[in-house]
Amino acid sequence: MRKTLIGASGAVFALLVFPTMALACTKPTAPAVVDRNTLTFEQRNAMTAEIDAYIAAMNVYLACLERSDTIARAEAEQIIKTWEAPVDDLQIVQ
């Protein structure tokens, strides 16, 4: 059984709010998987290698999305902080 890195919880946020950042992450193309019973031993080994390479590439892609999400959140927080800063300094005079 293969394990993959899944947990790009805020990746959708990054894709919607900061699409140019998400473009830096290149999604790998999934290999065409066929019924392994129709393959020779060598073809099965080649397919296994292809799938392993795909999983490794997908893990890199998901990690990239998570980094993009972290960067996007930091940028959004900085914008909010900058926007709200004058309000914090405002003194109401009656």
ZALO-566257 format. One line per field, with one value per atom (N, C-alpha, C): residue in three letters; chain; atom name; z, y, x. Coordinates in nm, 2 decimals, decimal comma, padded with zeros to 4 digits. Layout:
N
res	(ALA; ...);
chain	(A; ...);
atom	(CA; ...);
Z	(Z; ...);
Y	(Y; ...);
X	(X; ...);
end
This chain:
94
res	(MET; MET; MET; ARG; ARG; ARG; LYS; LYS; LYS; THR; THR; THR; LEU; LEU; LEU; ILE; ILE; ILE; GLY; GLY; GLY; ALA; ALA; ALA; SER; SER; SER; GLY; GLY; GLY; ALA; ALA; ALA; VAL; VAL; VAL; PHE; PHE; PHE; ALA; ALA; ALA; LEU; LEU; LEU; LEU; LEU; LEU; VAL; VAL; VAL; PHE; PHE; PHE; PRO; PRO; PRO; THR; THR; THR; MET; MET; MET; ALA; ALA; ALA; LEU; LEU; LEU; ALA; ALA; ALA; CYS; CYS; CYS; THR; THR; THR; LYS; LYS; LYS; PRO; PRO; PRO; THR; THR; THR; ALA; ALA; ALA; PRO; PRO; PRO; ALA; ALA; ALA; VAL; VAL; VAL; VAL; VAL; VAL; ASP; ASP; ASP; ARG; ARG; ARG; ASN; ASN; ASN; THR; THR; THR; LEU; LEU; LEU; THR; THR; THR; PHE; PHE; PHE; GLU; GLU; GLU; GLN; GLN; GLN; ARG; ARG; ARG; ASN; ASN; ASN; ALA; ALA; ALA; MET; MET; MET; THR; THR; THR; ALA; ALA; ALA; GLU; GLU; GLU; ILE; ILE; ILE; ASP; ASP; ASP; ALA; ALA; ALA; TYR; TYR; TYR; ILE; ILE; ILE; ALA; ALA; ALA; ALA; ALA; ALA; MET; MET; MET; ASN; ASN; ASN; VAL; VAL; VAL; TYR; TYR; TYR; LEU; LEU; LEU; ALA; ALA; ALA; CYS; CYS; CYS; LEU; LEU; LEU; GLU; GLU; GLU; ARG; ARG; ARG; SER; SER; SER; ASP; ASP; ASP; THR; THR; THR; ILE; ILE; ILE; ALA; ALA; ALA; ARG; ARG; ARG; ALA; ALA; ALA; GLU; GLU; GLU; ALA; ALA; ALA; GLU; GLU; GLU; GLN; GLN; GLN; ILE; ILE; ILE; ILE; ILE; ILE; LYS; LYS; LYS; THR; THR; THR; TRP; TRP; TRP; GLU; GLU; GLU; ALA; ALA; ALA; PRO; PRO; PRO; VAL; VAL; VAL; ASP; ASP; ASP; ASP; ASP; ASP; LEU; LEU; LEU; GLN; GLN; GLN; ILE; ILE; ILE; VAL; VAL; VAL; GLN; GLN; GLN);
chain	(A; A; A; A; A; A; A; A; A; A; A; A; A; A; A; A; A; A; A; A; A; A; A; A; A; A; A; A; A; A; A; A; A; A; A; A; A; A; A; A; A; A; A; A; A; A; A; A; A; A; A; A; A; A; A; A; A; A; A; A; A; A; A; A; A; A; A; A; A; A; A; A; A; A; A; A; A; A; A; A; A; A; A; A; A; A; A; A; A; A; A; A; A; A; A; A; A; A; A; A; A; A; A; A; A; A; A; A; A; A; A; A; A; A; A; A; A; A; A; A; A; A; A; A; A; A; A; A; A; A; A; A; A; A; A; A; A; A; A; A; A; A; A; A; A; A; A; A; A; A; A; A; A; A; A; A; A; A; A; A; A; A; A; A; A; A; A; A; A; A; A; A; A; A; A; A; A; A; A; A; A; A; A; A; A; A; A; A; A; A; A; A; A; A; A; A; A; A; A; A; A; A; A; A; A; A; A; A; A; A; A; A; A; A; A; A; A; A; A; A; A; A; A; A; A; A; A; A; A; A; A; A; A; A; A; A; A; A; A; A; A; A; A; A; A; A; A; A; A; A; A; A; A; A; A; A; A; A; A; A; A; A; A; A; A; A; A; A; A; A; A; A; A; A; A; A; A; A; A; A; A; A);
atom	(N; CA; C; N; CA; C; N; CA; C; N; CA; C; N; CA; C; N; CA; C; N; CA; C; N; CA; C; N; CA; C; N; CA; C; N; CA; C; N; CA; C; N; CA; C; N; CA; C; N; CA; C; N; CA; C; N; CA; C; N; CA; C; N; CA; C; N; CA; C; N; CA; C; N; CA; C; N; CA; C; N; CA; C; N; CA; C; N; CA; C; N; CA; C; N; CA; C; N; CA; C; N; CA; C; N; CA; C; N; CA; C; N; CA; C; N; CA; C; N; CA; C; N; CA; C; N; CA; C; N; CA; C; N; CA; C; N; CA; C; N; CA; C; N; CA; C; N; CA; C; N; CA; C; N; CA; C; N; CA; C; N; CA; C; N; CA; C; N; CA; C; N; CA; C; N; CA; C; N; CA; C; N; CA; C; N; CA; C; N; CA; C; N; CA; C; N; CA; C; N; CA; C; N; CA; C; N; CA; C; N; CA; C; N; CA; C; N; CA; C; N; CA; C; N; CA; C; N; CA; C; N; CA; C; N; CA; C; N; CA; C; N; CA; C; N; CA; C; N; CA; C; N; CA; C; N; CA; C; N; CA; C; N; CA; C; N; CA; C; N; CA; C; N; CA; C; N; CA; C; N; CA; C; N; CA; C; N; CA; C; N; CA; C; N; CA; C; N; CA; C; N; CA; C; N; CA; C; N; CA; C; N; CA; C; N; CA; C; N; CA; C; N; CA; C; N; CA; C);
Z	(00,00; 00,00; 00,00; -00,08; -00,09; -00,02; 00,05; 00,12; 00,04; 00,04; -00,03; 00,07; 00,04; 00,12; 00,07; 00,16; 00,13; 00,25; 00,23; 00,34; 00,30; 00,18; 00,13; 00,16; 00,29; 00,34; 00,28; 00,27; 00,21; 00,07; 00,00; -00,14; -00,22; -00,20; -00,28; -00,25; -00,13; -00,10; -00,18; -00,18; -00,25; -00,40; -00,46; -00,60; -00,63; -00,55; -00,58; -00,55; -00,44; -00,41; -00,47; -00,48; -00,54; -00,65; -00,76; -00,87; -00,93; -00,93; -00,99; -00,91; -00,78; -00,69; -00,72; -00,74; -00,76; -00,89; -00,99; -01,12; -01,11; -01,00; -00,99; -00,95; -00,91; -00,87; -00,99; -01,04; -01,16; -01,13; -01,16; -01,13; -01,22; -01,17; -01,26; -01,33; -01,45; -01,52; -01,48; -01,45; -01,40; -01,51; -01,48; -01,58; -01,61; -01,73; -01,77; -01,70; -01,62; -01,55; -01,62; -01,65; -01,71; -01,62; -01,66; -01,58; -01,57; -01,45; -01,44; -01,48; -01,49; -01,54; -01,68; -01,76; -01,90; -01,93; -01,83; -01,86; -01,83; -01,90; -01,87; -01,74; -01,69; -01,57; -01,59; -01,70; -01,73; -01,74; -01,80; -01,81; -01,67; -01,59; -01,45; -01,38; -01,39; -01,32; -01,37; -01,50; -01,56; -01,51; -01,50; -01,45; -01,31; -01,23; -01,08; -01,07; -01,15; -01,15; -01,19; -01,29; -01,33; -01,22; -01,16; -01,05; -00,93; -00,90; -00,79; -00,82; -00,95; -00,99; -00,98; -01,02; -01,02; -00,87; -00,78; -00,64; -00,58; -00,62; -00,57; -00,63; -00,75; -00,81; -00,75; -00,72; -00,66; -00,52; -00,45; -00,31; -00,32; -00,42; -00,45; -00,48; -00,57; -00,60; -00,48; -00,40; -00,29; -00,18; -00,17; -00,08; -00,13; -00,26; -00,33; -00,30; -00,31; -00,28; -00,14; -00,05; 00,09; 00,12; 00,05; 00,07; 00,01; -00,10; -00,17; -00,07; -00,01; 00,08; 00,20; 00,25; 00,37; 00,33; 00,22; 00,17; 00,14; 00,08; 00,05; 00,18; 00,28; 00,41; 00,48; 00,47; 00,53; 00,46; 00,33; 00,25; 00,29; 00,29; 00,33; 00,47; 00,56; 00,70; 00,70; 00,63; 00,62; 00,56; 00,46; 00,40; 00,50; 00,57; 00,67; 00,78; 00,83; 00,94; 00,89; 00,77; 00,72; 00,70; 00,66; 00,64; 00,78; 00,88; 01,01; 01,10; 01,06; 01,15; 01,17; 01,07; 01,10; 01,20; 01,19; 01,28; 01,42; 01,45; 01,58; 01,64; 01,55; 01,60; 01,61; 01,57; 01,56; 01,70; 01,73; 01,86; 01,83; 01,90; 01,87; 01,97; 01,90; 01,98; 01,98; 02,10; 02,11; 02,13);
Y	(-00,12; 00,00; 00,12; 00,22; 00,34; 00,45; 00,53; 00,65; 00,77; 00,87; 00,99; 01,11; 01,22; 01,33; 01,41; 01,40; 01,47; 01,56; 01,68; 01,77; 01,92; 01,94; 02,08; 02,15; 02,16; 02,21; 02,35; 02,43; 02,57; 02,59; 02,48; 02,49; 02,56; 02,53; 02,59; 02,74; 02,78; 02,93; 02,99; 02,93; 02,98; 02,99; 02,89; 02,89; 03,00; 03,02; 03,12; 03,27; 03,29; 03,42; 03,46; 03,37; 03,41; 03,31; 03,32; 03,22; 03,22; 03,34; 03,34; 03,27; 03,26; 03,18; 03,03; 02,99; 02,85; 02,80; 02,90; 02,86; 02,81; 02,85; 02,80; 02,65; 02,60; 02,46; 02,38; 02,29; 02,21; 02,08; 02,06; 01,93; 01,82; 01,71; 01,60; 01,54; 01,48; 01,41; 01,27; 01,22; 01,08; 00,98; 00,87; 00,77; 00,70; 00,65; 00,57; 00,43; 00,39; 00,26; 00,16; 00,05; -00,06; -00,18; -00,27; -00,39; -00,47; -00,48; -00,55; -00,69; -00,76; -00,90; -00,91; -00,80; -00,80; -00,77; -00,74; -00,70; -00,81; -00,80; -00,90; -00,85; -00,94; -00,91; -00,78; -00,76; -00,64; -00,52; -00,53; -00,42; -00,38; -00,48; -00,45; -00,37; -00,42; -00,35; -00,20; -00,19; -00,05; 00,03; -00,02; 00,05; 00,09; -00,01; 00,02; 00,14; 00,14; 00,25; 00,38; 00,38; 00,50; 00,55; 00,46; 00,50; 00,56; 00,49; 00,55; 00,69; 00,71; 00,84; 00,94; 00,90; 00,99; 01,03; 00,93; 00,96; 01,06; 01,03; 01,12; 01,26; 01,28; 01,41; 01,47; 01,39; 01,45; 01,50; 01,43; 01,48; 01,61; 01,63; 01,76; 01,86; 01,83; 01,93; 01,97; 01,87; 01,91; 01,99; 01,96; 02,04; 02,18; 02,20; 02,33; 02,41; 02,34; 02,41; 02,45; 02,37; 02,40; 02,52; 02,53; 02,65; 02,77; 02,75; 02,87; 02,92; 02,82; 02,86; 02,93; 02,89; 02,96; 03,10; 03,11; 03,24; 03,33; 03,28; 03,36; 03,40; 03,31; 03,35; 03,46; 03,45; 03,56; 03,69; 03,69; 03,81; 03,87; 03,78; 03,83; 03,89; 03,82; 03,88; 04,01; 04,03; 04,15; 04,26; 04,23; 04,33; 04,37; 04,28; 04,31; 04,39; 04,35; 04,43; 04,57; 04,59; 04,72; 04,80; 04,74; 04,81; 04,85; 04,76; 04,79; 04,88; 04,90; 04,97; 05,12; 05,19; 05,33; 05,33; 05,23; 05,22; 05,21; 05,12; 05,10; 05,23; 05,32; 05,44; 05,56; 05,54; 05,64; 05,68; 05,80; 05,85; 05,93; 05,90; 05,97; 06,09; 06,20; 06,33; 06,37; 06,41; 06,45; 06,60);
X	(00,08; 00,00; 00,09; 00,06; 00,14; 00,07; 00,16; 00,10; 00,14; 00,05; 00,08; 00,06; 00,12; 00,11; -00,02; -00,12; -00,24; -00,27; -00,29; -00,31; -00,29; -00,31; -00,30; -00,43; -00,45; -00,58; -00,62; -00,53; -00,56; -00,52; -00,49; -00,45; -00,56; -00,68; -00,79; -00,79; -00,77; -00,76; -00,65; -00,53; -00,42; -00,45; -00,52; -00,55; -00,65; -00,74; -00,85; -00,80; -00,73; -00,69; -00,56; -00,46; -00,33; -00,30; -00,37; -00,35; -00,21; -00,15; -00,02; 00,09; 00,07; 00,16; 00,14; 00,01; -00,02; 00,04; 00,05; 00,11; 00,25; 00,32; 00,46; 00,46; 00,35; 00,35; 00,29; 00,37; 00,33; 00,28; 00,15; 00,08; 00,13; 00,18; 00,22; 00,11; 00,14; 00,04; 00,03; -00,09; -00,10; -00,08; -00,01; 00,01; -00,12; -00,13; -00,25; -00,23; -00,32; -00,31; -00,40; -00,34; -00,42; -00,43; -00,51; -00,53; -00,40; -00,34; -00,21; -00,21; -00,33; -00,33; -00,30; -00,32; -00,29; -00,14; -00,06; 00,07; 00,17; 00,28; 00,39; 00,46; 00,55; 00,62; 00,70; 00,77; 00,85; 00,76; 00,64; 00,55; 00,50; 00,47; 00,42; 00,53; 00,65; 00,76; 00,78; 00,76; 00,77; 00,65; 00,53; 00,41; 00,43; 00,49; 00,51; 00,61; 00,71; 00,81; 00,75; 00,66; 00,59; 00,50; 00,43; 00,34; 00,41; 00,53; 00,61; 00,66; 00,70; 00,75; 00,64; 00,52; 00,40; 00,37; 00,38; 00,35; 00,45; 00,58; 00,68; 00,66; 00,63; 00,61; 00,48; 00,38; 00,26; 00,29; 00,37; 00,41; 00,49; 00,57; 00,64; 00,54; 00,44; 00,34; 00,26; 00,21; 00,13; 00,21; 00,34; 00,42; 00,44; 00,45; 00,45; 00,32; 00,21; 00,08; 00,07; 00,12; 00,12; 00,21; 00,33; 00,42; 00,35; 00,29; 00,21; 00,10; 00,04; -00,07; -00,01; 00,10; 00,16; 00,20; 00,26; 00,30; 00,18; 00,08; -00,04; -00,11; -00,11; -00,17; -00,09; 00,04; 00,12; 00,10; 00,09; 00,07; -00,07; -00,17; -00,30; -00,30; -00,24; -00,23; -00,16; -00,05; 00,02; -00,07; -00,15; -00,24; -00,34; -00,40; -00,50; -00,44; -00,32; -00,26; -00,23; -00,18; -00,15; -00,28; -00,39; -00,52; -00,58; -00,56; -00,62; -00,54; -00,41; -00,32; -00,37; -00,41; -00,46; -00,58; -00,66; -00,78; -00,73; -00,63; -00,58; -00,52; -00,47; -00,40; -00,50; -00,62; -00,72; -00,77; -00,77; -00,83; -00,95; -01,06; -01,19; -01,19; -01,21; -01,22; -01,36; -01,41; -01,55; -01,56);
end
